Amino acid sequence: MWTTRKSCAFLIFGTCGIKSSVVVQDAFNWTLPWLGVVRVPNEDISRCIVTLISDWYVVGPAHCFENLGVTAYISLGGIDRNGDAVCFHRNKREACFISAQKRKIRRIIVYPKFGANNNVDNIALIELLSPADTSQPIVQPICMPVTPELRKTVKNNLHVAAFSKQTESTQNFPVMYLEPTECTRLYAERKIALNLEHKRLCAVVESKDEQSCNSVISGAPLQEMKIFGSKEQYFLRGFEVAGLACGSLRYTTPPIYINFDAYVDWILYNMRYNVLKVVNDTGIVNTTQQTLESEWNKLQQEPGNDKLALFNMDTCGLFSPESNSSSTKPTSIPWIGLLQSKGIYKYTTETSLVVLISEWYALASKNSLQNDASWRYVSLGQYGLYCGGCNNNYQEVEIKNVIFPPPDHPRQLFALLELLKPAKLTIPYIRPICLPFMDELHRNKPAEVILSSDIEDGGYLFNVKNKKLKITDYKHCQQRLLVSFDTELSCAVEDAEELEQAPQRSSIGSPFQVTVPYGDRERYFLYGLQGDESYILSHLLHGPYIFHKIEQADLAWIVENVRKNELQSSFPSKVRNERVNVRPVQHVSGSASFNFAYCGVSSNRYPMPWMGRASTKDQGSYRFVTLVTLISDQYAVGPAYRFSRYAGNEIWIEFGDYDNKAFKDCSQPNHPELCYLSRQDTRIEKIIVHPMYNATNHVNDIALVRLATAVDLSQPNVQPICLPVHDTIRSYDLSSVLIGVFEYYEFNVITATDRYIDQAECQDRWQGLKIGITIDKSNHCVLEKRTLNDYTVDISMGFALHSRQRFASSDRQFLRGFSVLIPSEKSFYYPAVYINTDAHLDWILEAMEQRAGFAFDPRERLIFSN
């Protein structure tokens, strides 16, 4: 039993449970001064009744506090009105114009077992942000049955709070206790299975009072009246959670009440624990909010601390409206984000957690960014929750910079993520956590921390749960883990006093937090992050829980690297119109393989006749590999790494694919012949990968593809592009560069001039993302979006980049590159990256020439059959 002298010291036994004789607002009697209601601004109806049990705490139904919102408050003392209390005597009674006391909520403590699958333990303890003023006669706590003499089943002198039709006020009405067997029988008659156990009870208003009372909303207290000397005092025995107190048994089932006696120990423990935590512990939560606020104000005023203004301590660390509860059921934690990293060689996306620390920055474990990735972004809010209108509940935002600590920094643990756009803090599910900048928060170790993590491997931010843990010595955890780590770690374990613990893993990036009173609310401050790259800890459902604490050295590094940002609608690059000079090719003899009568000729109907679609059969269906560019009747080029993913599979290429422009034209009466241009499918005979291709960083990411059969070049829908092998067209102007795109549901060729990004700037942008692909200054870079609100063109893997130049008395298209890296999201900051085929043209010609020099190769041509 947690009942102690110290916990009972917070209860006022001398004046508790005494009815008031005050008349409030003329004839309105407020006889039950412990009644309160849960209100939300701009709502006309109260949510439920709560009962004041001390100047700091009220109790009520747990279901009342689901989806409540951060603006809810407790109203005590009757009618909401503004102004000071004014009392006078009238007819030998005291009459007062007294304003209701409005108290904000600091903490909602829901009974741990209450949830979607358990509506029995429907009780919550609510801690007020500031104490109720019990010097007012209409605000007084009810008595609690805390002594052994009072801890017994009570069947007599029970009353329920209801509204009197005669006095038009709330008052007590006698009720009759129903034995559990009788109550269960009455419910069974209505085909309702009821199991009261010892946690609930039934009672009904006596029949003589049925006509004079009206039931109030859920939470109406059930009270026992006891007489001490000449003084009547009321003790809380429960509160209504189902049914109507004043309903006749002829028409309704008996109302069900929470049996308060079953929860007294839990309530006293949480009251005692909270007060001791604030007043007596030597832990981190011993800090007074005045000390923290004054220290924060002082820090901001010190020279060199201008960047602290980028962290808003007024709004950080507060739960979203739908998460304003300490319930253990899954919810959304507004500062938790999902770092999504798309692998270079895998379709799958690796996920880890990050913590939003300001409007523009998030903090991650450094180990979560060590993997090879081709793209990274952050999801915030209720990502993954699929429902009508849920698109407004989350945000996907690109990362502008991944910042690691410098090599000489003593702690290589965390990574700072600078976002390309600010987090949408207008979404209630997105809000930064508070960072422990104040020295006061580092002086002592907290007694407990709160772990937040996703409870499944789903990568969904709405599926996150909190778990309270006890801080312990790391050596104790190391003995249980049987593994060692190289870095200095902190450890937390489950509370040994809790017999049943919900399983919960900690994943990489999971935050460990402490709650601290600051300003007008209890705030969450970041205490540490889980950074285990080996994923050992993610399989431990009951701990121990290992993490890295946020030290002051980490905070100093964070502040040093953040900067003031503003939302930009575009990131323009220097428009380059200069001449690009390219050295002549060495293997001039290889140019004999090309027929310049056909190459590089396109039309409005077929803007990209050299485009081919490579696919492989997978279990009977075609699977897209990449786009390729036809350079002769028997050769094409494309990204090497896309082909390497399907090594050993038979790959086919389709040329002359359906084009929407041609379809429109062929529907015209005078162009019926265009409808009958067939596509050409051919198998790949050989893939020749560049000998210097690096599969790790994608350097020299080019492959030459030899077709098993030559394609027919007699139709306009299948034509090769020209290779710039002649000296007269080796060099070109950037203003002549075109790119193949997919826009408005059609393949098209557009100019790249206003989308082209300087190579050095392109390299800087992509290097900021810390991806595993090397981008050098020889690459071409083109934006799919020019501005934030610009329309988007679709650049697919393998699309060609080419120059339009005059050759042999006509305009021709000359291949200058093809796309090898595409942002997974259509970005106005990160451009699509193209390999520069001019730098590899000698290799292409040499490889084609070597193949043409052999009349017969038995290893490639000989086919054995039965």
Secondary structure by P-SEA (a helix, b strand, c coil): ccccccccccccccccccccccccccccccccccbbbbbccccccccbbbbbcccccccccccccccccccbbbbcccccccccbbbbbcccbbbbbcccbbbbbcccccccccccccccccbbbbbbccccccccccbbbbbcccccccccccccbbbbbbbbccccbbbbbbbbbbcaaaaaaaaaaacbbbbbcccccccccccccccccccccccbbbbbbbbcccbbbbbbcbbbcccccccccccccccccccccccaaaaaaaaaaaaaaaccccccccccaaaaaaaaaaaaaccccccccccccccccccccccccccccccccccbbbbbbbbccccbbbbbbbbbccccbbbbcccccccccccccccccccccccccccccbbbbbbccccccccccccccbbbbbbccccccccccbbbbbcccccccccccccbbbbbcccccccccccbbbbbbbbccaaaaaaaacccccccccccccccccccccbbbbcccbbbbbbbbccccbbbbbccccccccccccccccccbbbbcccaaaaaaaaacbbbbcccccccccccccbbbbccccccccccccccccccccccccccccbbbbbbbcccbbbbcbbbbbcccccccccaaaaaaaccbbbbbbcccccaaaaaaaacccccccccbbbbbbbbcccccccccccccccccbbbbbbccccccccccbbbbbccccccccccccccbbbbbbccccccccccccccccaaaaaaaaaaacccccccccbbbbbcccccccbbbbbccbbbbbbbbbcccbbbbbbccccccccccccccccbbbcccccaaaaaaaaaaaaaaccccccccccccc
